[in-house]
Amino acid sequence: MKDKKQIRAEMKTAMAAMGSAEAARAGSAAAARLIAEREFTDAGSVMIFIPMPGEINALDIARAAWSAGKRVAAPKIRAPGVMDAVEIHSLDKDLAPGAMEILEPIGNEVLAASELDLIVAPAMACDRRGNRLGRGGGYYDRFISQADGCLVCGLVFDEQLLDVIPAKPHDQPVNMLATNVEFIRFAGNRNG
């Protein structure tokens, strides 16, 4: 089995090779798959991620959530290795470059992990058991570990869905996964 570092490098190369039009179409398709599911429909609050270069775009999910009257939060780095979910009301007015030059909320209206119904998590790769491989900082694993009762959905391109990725005890699995090709639920992952 490949190690996490090798998988991250391969996925970064694969995402860089994807054309912007293809990435936009695939991102919209993956978001639409999640938006159509009961887990999204039933959620009153949704935490999205603000995509970094090469990541799938989750912003359509925020727009759909607002249209449905849901609360929307995005991650904000509080300290090294620690992030908060901060409520946002607009993608145009409520975001600015923050820690590590990543767009993050400018406000301070923190939603506790227990107030979230659904977390949409980015990944470098996911596997068919619900394991998620992030960028290596552990931000999402630490945050998700505090989100008892909250559902977590990985959002990735189909090219990022692998059969197996290495997972350690501190790695937090997802309850479901949306790609541009399929939507998968994982029974027994987490307590959502």
C-alpha positions in Angstrom: 0.0 0.0 0.0 1.2 3.5 -0.8 1.9 5.8 2.1 0.0 9.1 2.6 2.8 11.2 1.3 2.9 9.3 -2.0 -0.9 9.5 -2.4 -0.9 13.2 -1.7 1.8 13.8 -4.4 -0.1 11.7 -6.9 -3.4 13.4 -6.2 -1.8 16.8 -6.5 -0.4 15.9 -9.9 -3.8 14.5 -11.1 -5.7 17.6 -10.0 -3.1 19.9 -11.6 -3.6 18.0 -14.9 -7.4 18.5 -14.8 -8.5 21.4 -17.0 -10.4 24.3 -15.3 -13.5 23.7 -17.4 -13.5 20.0 -16.6 -12.9 20.8 -12.9 -15.8 23.3 -12.8 -18.2 20.8 -14.4 -17.1 18.0 -12.1 -17.3 20.2 -9.0 -20.8 21.3 -9.9 -21.8 17.7 -10.4 -20.4 16.5 -7.1 -22.1 19.4 -5.3 -25.4 18.7 -7.0 -25.2 15.0 -5.9 -24.9 16.1 -2.2 -27.6 18.8 -2.5 -30.0 16.2 -3.8 -29.5 13.9 -0.8 -31.7 13.8 2.4 -28.6 14.5 4.6 -28.3 17.9 3.0 -32.1 18.5 2.8 -32.5 17.7 6.5 -29.6 19.8 7.7 -30.3 23.1 9.4 -26.7 24.1 9.4 -23.9 23.2 7.0 -20.1 23.8 7.2 -18.5 24.1 3.8 -14.9 24.5 2.9 -13.4 27.4 0.9 -11.5 25.6 -1.9 -7.8 26.0 -2.2 -6.2 25.8 -5.7 -6.7 22.3 -7.1 -9.5 21.4 -4.7 -13.1 20.7 -5.8 -15.4 23.8 -5.5 -17.9 23.5 -2.6 -19.4 27.0 -3.0 -22.5 25.8 -4.8 -23.4 24.0 -1.6 -23.3 27.2 0.4 -25.6 28.9 -2.2 -28.1 26.1 -2.1 -28.0 26.1 1.7 -28.8 29.8 1.9 -31.6 29.4 -0.7 -33.1 26.7 1.6 -32.8 28.9 4.7 -29.9 27.0 6.3 -27.1 28.4 8.4 -23.7 28.2 6.7 -20.3 28.2 8.3 -16.7 28.1 6.9 -13.4 27.2 8.6 -11.3 29.9 10.3 -7.8 29.1 11.6 -7.7 30.0 15.3 -4.2 28.7 16.1 -1.8 26.2 14.6 -3.7 23.0 14.1 -7.0 24.4 15.4 -9.9 25.8 13.4 -13.4 27.1 14.2 -16.6 27.0 12.2 -17.6 30.7 11.7 -21.0 31.6 10.2 -21.0 33.4 6.9 -23.9 35.1 5.1 -22.1 35.9 1.8 -19.3 34.5 -0.3 -18.5 38.0 -1.6 -18.6 40.1 1.6 -17.7 37.6 4.4 -14.4 36.2 3.3 -10.8 37.5 3.1 -7.3 36.0 3.1 -6.4 34.7 6.5 -3.9 32.3 8.0 -1.7 30.8 5.3 -3.4 33.1 2.8 -6.5 30.9 2.6 -9.8 32.6 2.3 -11.7 32.4 5.6 -14.5 34.2 7.4 -13.8 37.8 8.5 -16.5 37.5 11.2 -16.3 35.9 14.6 -19.7 34.2 15.0 -18.4 30.8 15.9 -20.7 27.8 15.7 -19.8 25.0 18.0 -19.2 21.7 16.4 -22.3 20.5 18.2 -24.4 23.1 16.4 -23.6 21.7 13.0 -25.7 19.2 11.2 -23.4 18.5 8.2 -19.7 19.2 7.6 -18.6 19.1 4.0 -14.9 18.2 4.2 -12.2 18.6 1.6 -9.7 15.8 0.9 -6.7 14.9 -1.1 -8.2 11.4 -1.5 -11.0 9.2 0.0 -11.4 5.5 -0.1 -14.4 3.2 -0.5 -14.4 2.5 3.3 -14.9 6.2 4.2 -11.4 7.1 5.1 -10.3 10.6 4.2 -6.8 11.8 3.5 -6.4 15.5 4.1 -3.4 17.8 3.5 -1.6 16.5 6.6 -2.2 19.3 9.1 -4.9 17.4 11.0 -7.3 20.5 11.2 -10.4 18.6 10.0 -9.6 15.4 12.0 -9.4 17.4 15.2 -12.5 19.4 14.4 -14.6 16.4 13.3 -13.5 14.5 16.4 -15.5 17.2 18.4 -18.6 17.0 16.2 -20.6 14.3 17.9 -23.9 13.7 16.1 -22.9 15.7 13.1 -22.7 14.0 9.7 -19.5 14.4 7.6 -19.5 14.3 3.8 -16.3 14.1 1.8 -16.4 16.1 -1.5 -13.9 15.0 -4.1 -13.4 14.5 -7.8 -13.9 10.9 -8.9 -10.2 10.7 -9.6 -9.6 11.1 -5.9 -11.7 8.1 -4.9 -9.3 5.2 -4.3 -10.0 1.6 -3.2 -7.9 1.9 0.0 -5.9 4.6 1.7 -3.9 4.2 4.9 -5.7 5.3 8.1 -4.5 5.7 11.6 -6.6 5.8 14.8 -6.8 9.6 14.9 -8.0 9.9 11.3 -11.7 10.7 11.2 -13.7 8.8 8.6 -16.7 10.4 6.7 -20.3 9.2 6.8 -20.7 9.8 3.1 -18.9 10.8 0.0 -20.0 12.9 -3.0 -18.1 12.8 -6.2 -19.0 13.9 -9.7 -19.9 10.3 -10.5 -21.5 8.8 -7.4 -22.8 9.3 -3.9 -21.8 6.7 -1.3 -23.0 6.2 2.3 -20.8 4.4 4.8 -22.7 2.5 7.5 -21.0 2.5 10.9 -18.7 5.5 10.3 -19.1 8.0 13.1 -22.2 8.6 15.1 -24.2 10.9 12.9 
